[in-house]
Structure formats: structure tokens, C-alpha cells
Amino acid sequence: MDFTSVSADHIGASHTEARQQPNGAGSKTHVGCEAFVCVDRADVAALSDTELRQWLGELGSAGSKLEALRAEALAELSRRHNTGGAKRVVREVLRSSPSAAHRDVRSAERMTKLADTSDALASGQIPTDHARLIARASSEGPIIENDLVEAAKTQSFDEFSRTVKRQQHALSADDGQSQIERQRKHRSAKLFKNHETGMYVLNAELDSITGANIAGALANKERQFWHQEKAKNRRTPAQRSADALAELILHPEKGKVAGIALVLVADYDTAHQKLIDARISDGTPLPAKELVRLACEADIFPAVFKAKTQDLWLGRRRRCASDAQRLALLVRDKTCVGCGADANRSFSHHIRHWQNGGETNYSNLVTVCNDCHHDIHERHHQIQTNPHTGKHSVLAPPEPFPDGGSSDWQPAQRNPVLRN
């Protein structure tokens, strides 16, 4: 194996020199794992799946440590030459784009004020993107840094993003209304032509509520397209999304579709007879003022999921989930149960497959995205249900030839045809 290490003593060394530390003129001494960052170079083709996962974890930890070093350097540049000067250096030395340079310098400036976050990043305990979320949140209002750092050590990015939002909402003095207003103030959209490809690129940043509304409308139109397509001649998800956006903008009357666009969820406090803990279906907290405004414009769907209400139990009468079932699944699962992708663009999958006698009932349905759907039907991933929490997840099959010997595991359902 080749060996690569980086220490704070020789930041300016080349890739080859980074394996050694100066020790007098003309001589060098190997620093080994005494360096701040130490990663072995492996023959990845020779690694088992378990070893490859472990090695990726080591790389992730090393990347966090390197990012901590870079943040320290950028923050020092900003201290010496102000934010603009630091961004110029980043663009010159790292050849970064203007937007990337701005993001990195601002994040580094915030990070220096967060001791717990900086320490966790420098020790490789939290990923870079999680640290940046904490840094950004700290610039928007009060946070409990230690709680966020502990959550960042174990949660996926999507889950941690929701954790940050919930804490911001809980600590907000105005029920989170200022966060929504700040998002609206910084809304933006750009449409520009990519001169390399000749195609147009649409880029937009929208507040949580507007974004969720548009995402729901797009998802409904995409779902309509999917049902109209022939199984052997389907568009890719990206193509379907582009076509849905174009039709909704260019042909608004034609683009209108029936279905659920924005789902708002709130608990009912029986003792005080009022709605509490209002949120968008993905878990984003919603200020009471926004809930009242949106409720005046929306249809209300009372949800009693423990009773056989509406058409949550369809048995074998139809294969595709109904709007009421999709609503119930959206509230229950929130995202794809496999990877956390947006539930609006996900499928209602039969846990016991339809062609194997599975029924289109709420209890037999789960939300999965396109990629996880293919994993289940083509690569024998399985739906797993936690017996204590009732939450579903997607479990990959074990290695066919693990380190300890061969496996006699067989998939619970063999199903080469991709259908939900």
C-alpha cells in the first residue's frame, strides 16, 4: 500500500513531499501516522464490500480533518485581509468559482466562532456538510451548539438538516416567522444559457413553503406523465421533471392536475383544543401565522390512520395507491424510507409485491424513490420494519462472499419486473 499523510508543519508541500517531513538540508524523515491527517492508499479492487465501506469511512474522517485545516487557513486570511481579500486568494490559489469561494470563506469565518463544531470536524467525528449546516444556522439565530454536534455524529445529512430546522424553530422568539421572512427576502431565480451545451439552466432558491408548493405541483404532474407512459418507453426521472416544469409554466391550464400539492401536518391538543407543532410533511416546522394563512387557502384532510377510513384499504381492487393513501404515507414516512429523498417524487411500493398477492393497503405500502425502488426489485434489497418504532427502512442484501465465508441468504421475494 502507498502511504499519504499531511501535517500542519508542511502545508505547502507537494503531493509527493507530503509523505515526508523536512529534517535538515538534503534529508527527509517519514512522518507516518504522527501527521495530522493519515490515509493509506488501498487497492480498492481487492477490498471486500465491508472493507471498502470501512475505507470510505476513513476517507470521510480524513476529509473532515483536511476541511478543518482549510477553514483555519481561510479564517486567518479573512482576519488579515478581510472577506473580499480572502475570497480573491481562494479563487487564485484553489481556482474556485466565485460562488464556491464566497461559500467557503463565509463558512470558515463562522466556524472559528464555534469551538465544539471546529473540534469535532478536526477530529473527523462529523462530516464537512454537517459542520457547514451548524455554521450557517449560527449566523441566522441562537443555537445549542453541543446538541447539534452530537446529532451530527450519527445522523444522515437529510435527518440532520431537519434536526437543525427543528432546533432553530424551537429557539426562535417569534415561532420561526422571522426565518420564513428571511428566506423570502433572499429568494432568487436565474435563467441562463449554457454556452457549452446551448441549453438553458434554471436555478432558483425559494422559501420553504413556496418551494414545497412548487415541488408538490411538479410531483403531481410527473406522476400524471408516468401513468400516461408506456412501461417500455418511459422518460428518465430528470426528463419527466423537465417536461412537467415546462408544461406548468408554458401551458398552465393544461398543466393543472388534481392531487395533493402541499401537505401541512399538525397535532391536536385535546386539552386546550388547538393545533400544535405545525409542520410541512417533510418535518419543516411551520409558524402558526403561516399555518392559519395556508389553511384558509387549502383543502383539509382529517387523518385518522388507525381506523379504516377513506380508501386506505383497497385490497386487490386496484394496484396504484390512491390520493388518500399517498397522503397518509407522506405523513407517516416523510421521505423515501431508503435514502431520505423527497417523498413527492417517490413511489408507493407494496411491501409484499402486488404480483405475489400483496394488497394495496396502507399497512402494505411504503414510500421509496426511483433508485431505491430499482434496488428492491432488481438487486434484492428488502423492506425492514423496526418492531419498536414501526419505521420502515431499506436493507441491502449481505455480501455474496463475506470475509467469513459464503452466504446462504436468499431474497424474500424474487421479482425481476419493476412494478410497485
C-alpha positions, 0 to 999 in steps of 0.5 A: 500500500502507498502511504499519504499523510499531511501535517500542519508543519508542511502545508505547502508541500507537494503531493509527493513531499507530503509523505515526508517531513523536512529534517535538515538540508538534503534529508527527509524523515517519514512522518507516518501516522504522527501527521495530522491527517493519515490515509493509506492508499488501498487497492480498492479492487481487492477490498471486500464490500465491508472493507471498502465501506470501512475505507470510505469511512476513513476517507470521510474522517480524513476529509473532515480533518483536511476541511478543518485545516482549510477553514483555519487557513481561510479564517486567518486570511479573512482576519488579515485581509478581510472577506473580499481579500480572502475570497480573491486568494481562494479563487487564485490559489484553489481556482474556485468559482466565485460562488464556491469561494464566497461559500467557503470563506463565509463558512470558515469565518463562522466556524472559528466562532464555534469551538465544539463544531471546529473540534469535532470536524478536526477530529473527523467525528462529523462530516464537512456538510454537517459542520457547514449546516451548524455554521450557517444556522449560527449566523441566522439565530441562537443555537445549542451548539453541543446538541447539534454536534452530537446529532451530527455524529450519527445522523444522515445529512437529510435527518440532520438538516431537519434536526437543525430546522427543528432546533432553530424553530424551537429557539426562535422568539417569534415561532420561526416567522422571522426565518420564513421572512428571511428566506423570502427576502433572499429568494432568487431565480436565474435563467441562463444559457449554457454556452457549452451545451446551448441549453438553458439552466434554471436555478432558483432558491425559494422559501420553504413553503413556496418551494414545497408548493412548487415541488408538490405541483411538479410531483403531481404532474410527473406522476400524471406523465408516468401513468400516461407512459408506456412501461417500455418507453418511459422518460428518465426521472430528470426528463419527466421533471423537465417536461412537467416544469415546462408544461406548468409554466408554458401551458398552465391550464393544461398543466393543472392536475388534481392531487395533493400539492402541499401537505401541512401536518399538525397535532391536536391538543385535546386539552386546550383544543388547538393545533400544535407543532405545525409542520410541512410533511417533510418535518419543516416546522411551520409558524402558526401565522403561516399555518392559519394563512395556508389553511384558509387557502387549502383543502383539509384532510382529517387523518385518522390512520388507525381506523379504516377510513377513506380508501386506505384499504383497497385490497386487490381492487386496484394496484396504484395507491390512491390520493388518500393513501399517498397522503397518509404515507407522506405523513407517516414516512416523510421521505423515501424510507431508503435514502431520505429523498423527497417523498413527492417524487417517490413511489408507493411500493407494496411491501409484499409485491402486488404480483405475489398477492400483496394488497394495496393497503396502507399497512402494505405500502411504503414510500421509496424513490426511483433508485431505491425502488430499482434496488428492491426489485432488481438487486434484492434489497428488502423492506425492514420494519423496526418492531419498536418504532414501526419505521420502515427502512431499506436493507441491502442484501449481505455480501455474496462472499463475506470475509467469513465465508459464503452466504446462504441468504436468499431474497424474500421475494424474487421479482425481476419486473419493476412494478410497485 
